């Protein structure tokens, strides 16, 4: 399947949807080019601010674990679907792109759910992390539980970066049986290996270091939240990562993923 080429700033796959009209994308004068558009929200903050107030909601993941989310109800929830926003790598409900997207959808009257994946944000206290793109079953549990609650007239998924990768995996597994109205993937990596190689290119060093620092912070916040054996494994991996940075040896997101996320996931299987 090949994407439809256009100048609107997006690629459309699959069949045409009658009545679907996506407006052309126009970059602001100060933020021209892919790099400035990527960095904009990080530099100046979210493009839109959320109004104060939301409901803290929880979703059962089994074995005593749960994911936390920020729910923004709407008076139009009886006729508009709930939009579930899934954050990206080393992100959470407070990530600038999550906040900005949620504020936009809320301004249009949609009910919105800002989901925190395993070990991210408030979910760090109620679940064993870290999350990764393969945990599509977590998203399936959230969607199934949302449908049993009066949050909106159906569900729309909005996945950002690694969250988009998880969302696409979920859709591939459920196929036509996926109980959602629509799905939107924003900058979602389709081949994680290709993305790993690309992010390690010298021109992407700024992005690489930003993600690496986020992963270190993510690993540290798990301390005191999980099984002692799991924490010891995470601390050992983080100590090795710090050693590499201090010695200027292979400071890569790929190595961090291998030694932190990989070792923790193996330890989770042993503990479980």
C-alpha positions as CSV (number, residue, x, y, z in Angstrom):
1,X,0.0,0.0,0.0
2,X,1.5,3.3,-1.0
3,X,0.6,6.7,0.5
4,X,-1.2,9.4,-1.5
5,X,1.2,12.2,-2.3
6,X,0.1,15.8,-1.5
7,X,1.3,19.1,-0.3
8,X,-0.8,19.2,2.8
9,X,1.9,18.1,5.2
10,X,0.5,14.6,5.8
11,X,0.3,11.2,4.0
12,X,-2.9,9.3,3.6
13,X,-2.9,5.5,3.5
14,X,-5.8,3.2,2.6
15,X,-9.3,4.0,1.3
16,X,-10.8,7.4,0.9
17,X,-13.2,8.4,3.6
18,X,-16.3,10.3,2.2
19,X,-16.5,13.8,3.6
20,X,-13.0,13.8,5.1
21,X,-11.3,17.1,4.4
22,X,-7.9,17.8,6.0
23,X,-6.7,21.4,5.6
24,X,-3.3,22.2,4.2
25,X,-0.5,22.7,6.7
26,X,1.1,26.1,6.8
27,X,4.2,26.6,8.9
28,X,4.6,29.9,10.8
29,X,7.1,32.4,9.6
30,X,9.3,31.9,12.6
31,X,9.2,28.1,12.6
32,X,10.0,27.1,9.0
33,X,11.7,23.8,8.4
34,X,11.3,20.4,10.0
35,X,13.8,21.1,12.8
36,X,12.3,24.4,14.0
37,X,8.8,22.8,13.8
38,X,10.0,19.9,15.9
39,X,11.7,22.1,18.5
40,X,9.0,24.8,18.8
41,X,6.9,23.5,21.7
42,X,10.1,22.5,23.6
43,X,11.6,26.0,23.2
44,X,8.5,28.2,24.0
45,X,6.1,25.7,25.6
46,X,2.7,24.3,24.4
47,X,1.1,26.3,21.6
48,X,-2.2,26.2,23.6
49,X,-2.8,26.1,27.3
50,X,-5.2,23.7,29.0
51,X,-7.9,25.2,31.2
52,X,-7.5,24.3,34.9
53,X,-9.2,21.2,36.2
54,X,-9.4,17.6,35.2
55,X,-10.4,14.3,36.7
56,X,-7.8,11.7,37.7
57,X,-8.9,8.3,36.4
58,X,-7.4,4.9,36.6
59,X,-7.3,1.8,34.3
60,X,-6.7,-1.7,35.7
61,X,-3.8,-3.6,34.0
62,X,-4.2,-6.7,36.1
63,X,-1.9,-8.2,38.8
64,X,-2.5,-5.1,41.0
65,X,-1.2,-2.6,38.5
66,X,-3.0,0.3,36.8
67,X,-2.4,3.2,34.4
68,X,-3.3,6.8,35.4
69,X,-4.8,9.4,33.1
70,X,-6.0,13.0,33.1
71,X,-9.6,13.1,31.9
72,X,-11.2,16.3,30.5
73,X,-14.9,15.9,30.3
74,X,-17.1,17.8,27.9
75,X,-20.7,18.9,27.7
76,X,-20.7,17.5,24.2
77,X,-19.6,14.0,25.2
78,X,-23.0,12.6,24.2
79,X,-22.3,13.3,20.5
80,X,-18.5,13.7,20.3
81,X,-16.0,10.8,20.7
82,X,-13.4,10.7,23.4
83,X,-9.9,11.4,22.1
84,X,-7.2,9.3,23.9
85,X,-3.8,11.0,23.6
86,X,-0.8,8.5,23.9
87,X,2.5,10.2,24.6
88,X,5.9,9.4,23.2
89,X,9.3,8.2,24.4
90,X,10.3,9.6,27.9
91,X,7.0,11.6,27.9
92,X,3.9,11.7,30.0
93,X,0.6,13.7,30.3
94,X,2.6,17.0,30.8
95,X,4.6,16.7,27.6
96,X,4.3,20.0,25.6
97,X,2.9,18.2,22.5
98,X,0.4,16.3,24.6
99,X,-0.8,19.4,26.4
100,X,-1.0,21.5,23.2
101,X,-3.0,18.7,21.4
102,X,-5.3,18.2,24.4
103,X,-6.0,22.0,24.6
104,X,-6.8,22.1,20.9
105,X,-9.3,19.2,21.1
106,X,-10.9,20.6,24.3
107,X,-11.4,24.0,22.6
108,X,-13.4,22.2,19.9
109,X,-15.6,20.6,22.5
110,X,-14.2,17.0,22.5
111,X,-13.7,15.1,25.7
112,X,-10.0,14.2,26.1
113,X,-8.0,11.6,28.0
114,X,-4.2,12.2,28.5
115,X,-2.9,8.7,29.1
116,X,0.3,7.9,31.1
117,X,1.9,4.7,30.0
118,X,3.7,2.3,32.4
119,X,6.2,4.0,34.6
120,X,5.4,7.5,33.1
121,X,4.1,10.4,35.2
122,X,1.5,9.4,37.8
123,X,1.6,5.8,36.4
124,X,5.1,5.4,37.9
125,X,3.5,4.9,41.3
126,X,0.9,2.3,40.2
127,X,2.6,0.2,37.5
128,X,5.9,-1.5,36.7
129,X,7.8,0.3,33.9
130,X,9.2,1.0,31.5
131,X,6.7,1.0,28.7
132,X,7.7,0.3,25.1
133,X,6.0,0.1,21.7
134,X,5.3,-3.6,22.1
135,X,2.9,-3.1,25.0
136,X,-0.2,-2.8,22.8
137,X,-2.1,-4.9,25.2
138,X,-2.0,-2.1,27.7
139,X,-3.7,0.2,25.2
140,X,-6.3,-2.5,24.4
141,X,-7.2,-2.7,28.1
142,X,-7.6,1.1,28.3
143,X,-9.8,1.2,25.2
144,X,-12.0,-1.7,26.4
145,X,-12.5,-0.1,29.8
146,X,-13.2,3.4,28.3
147,X,-16.0,1.9,26.3
148,X,-17.7,0.8,29.6
149,X,-17.6,4.4,30.9
150,X,-19.6,7.4,29.8
151,X,-16.7,9.4,28.5
152,X,-17.8,10.1,25.0
153,X,-19.7,8.9,21.9
154,X,-17.0,6.4,20.9
155,X,-13.2,6.5,20.9
156,X,-10.6,8.2,18.7
157,X,-6.9,7.4,19.2
158,X,-4.2,10.0,18.9
159,X,-0.7,8.5,19.2
160,X,2.5,10.6,19.3
161,X,5.9,9.2,18.3
162,X,6.5,5.9,20.2
163,X,2.9,6.2,21.4
164,X,1.8,6.2,17.7
165,X,3.9,3.1,17.1
166,X,2.1,1.3,20.0
167,X,-1.2,2.5,18.6
168,X,-0.5,1.2,15.1
169,X,0.5,-2.2,16.5
170,X,-2.8,-2.3,18.4
171,X,-4.7,-1.5,15.2
172,X,-2.8,-4.2,13.3
173,X,-3.6,-6.8,16.0
174,X,-7.3,-5.9,16.2
175,X,-7.9,-5.1,12.6
176,X,-11.5,-4.3,11.6
177,X,-12.6,-5.4,15.1
178,X,-10.9,-2.5,16.8
179,X,-13.7,-0.6,18.6
180,X,-12.6,2.9,17.6
181,X,-14.0,5.5,15.2
182,X,-10.6,6.8,14.0
183,X,-6.9,6.9,14.7
184,X,-4.3,9.5,14.2
185,X,-0.5,8.8,14.2
186,X,1.8,11.8,14.7
187,X,5.5,11.3,13.8
188,X,5.1,7.6,14.5
189,X,8.2,5.4,13.8
190,X,7.3,2.4,11.6
191,X,10.6,0.6,11.8
192,X,12.3,1.1,15.2
193,X,15.7,-0.1,14.0
194,X,15.8,2.4,11.2
195,X,14.8,5.2,13.6
196,X,17.6,4.1,16.0
197,X,20.2,4.4,13.3
198,X,18.8,7.7,12.1
199,X,18.7,9.3,15.6
200,X,22.4,8.4,16.0
201,X,23.4,10.4,12.9
202,X,25.6,13.4,13.8
203,X,23.0,16.0,12.6
204,X,20.5,14.6,15.1
205,X,22.8,14.8,18.1
206,X,20.6,17.4,19.8
207,X,17.5,15.1,19.6
208,X,19.5,12.1,20.6
209,X,20.9,13.7,23.8
210,X,17.5,15.1,24.7
211,X,15.9,11.6,24.5
212,X,18.9,10.1,26.4
213,X,18.5,12.5,29.3
214,X,14.8,11.8,29.3
215,X,15.4,8.1,29.6
216,X,17.9,8.6,32.5
217,X,15.3,10.7,34.3
218,X,12.7,8.0,33.6
219,X,14.9,5.3,35.1
220,X,15.5,7.3,38.2
221,X,11.9,8.0,39.0
222,X,11.2,4.3,39.3
223,X,13.3,4.1,42.5
224,X,11.2,3.1,45.5
225,X,8.1,2.2,43.4
226,X,8.8,-1.5,42.5
227,X,10.2,-4.8,43.7
228,X,13.7,-4.5,45.3
229,X,15.2,-7.0,42.8
230,X,13.8,-5.0,39.9
231,X,15.2,-1.7,41.3
232,X,18.7,-3.2,41.8
233,X,18.7,-4.3,38.1
234,X,17.6,-0.8,37.0
235,X,20.2,0.9,39.2
236,X,22.9,-1.4,37.8
237,X,21.9,-0.5,34.3
238,X,21.8,3.2,35.1
239,X,25.2,3.1,36.7
240,X,26.6,1.5,33.6
241,X,25.0,4.3,31.5
242,X,26.5,7.0,33.7
243,X,29.9,5.4,33.3
244,X,29.6,5.5,29.5
245,X,28.7,9.1,29.6
246,X,31.5,10.0,31.9
247,X,34.0,8.2,29.8
248,X,32.5,9.5,26.5
249,X,31.9,5.9,25.3
250,X,29.0,5.1,23.0
251,X,26.5,7.5,24.5
252,X,23.5,6.2,22.5
253,X,19.8,5.8,23.0
254,X,20.2,2.3,21.5
255,X,22.6,1.3,24.2
256,X,20.4,2.9,26.9
257,X,17.4,0.9,25.6
258,X,19.4,-2.3,25.6
259,X,20.8,-1.9,29.1
260,X,17.9,-0.2,30.9
261,X,14.7,-1.2,29.2
262,X,15.9,-4.6,28.1
263,X,17.3,-5.6,31.5
264,X,14.3,-4.4,33.4
265,X,11.9,-6.3,31.1
266,X,13.9,-9.5,31.6
267,X,13.8,-9.0,35.3
268,X,10.1,-8.4,35.3
269,X,9.6,-11.8,33.6
270,X,11.8,-13.4,36.3
271,X,9.9,-11.7,39.1
272,X,6.5,-12.4,37.6
